């Protein structure tokens, strides 16, 4: 029961409007970085790290994960759309 409560608290923290809008913006930045020649997902994370220092832990981890996965999603878009 405690595990389910912890899961619900985590989901409430992730689905905040401010965080969702930041994820959308970082996804667009990640797609642009993935489209640029020579910029990889790892380099995008390295460029984002200084921006995440003043953020809370949740925001920093979500934004780092979002920018890391964005260039990979570009390959999916190119393949299916």
Residue, then its C-alpha position, 0 to 999 in steps of 0.5 A: x500500500x505504501x508503494x502505491x502511495x509513493x507512485x501516486x505522489x510521484x505521478x502528481x509531481x510529474x503531471x504539473x503544467x509547468x513541468x509539462x510545458x518545459x518538457x514540450x519546449x525541451x523536446x523541440x530543442x532536442x529535435x532541433x539538436x538531433x537534426x543538426x549535423x554533429x550534435x548527438x543526444x549525449x552532447x545535448x545532455x552535456x549542453x543542458x547540464x548547466x541549465x539544470x543546476x538551479x532547478x529542483x531534482x524532479x525538473x532536472x531529471x525530467x528535462x535531462x531525460x527528455x532532451x536525451x530521448x528527443x533525437x531518438x524520437x526524430x528517427x521514429x518520426x522520419x520512419x513513420x511520418 
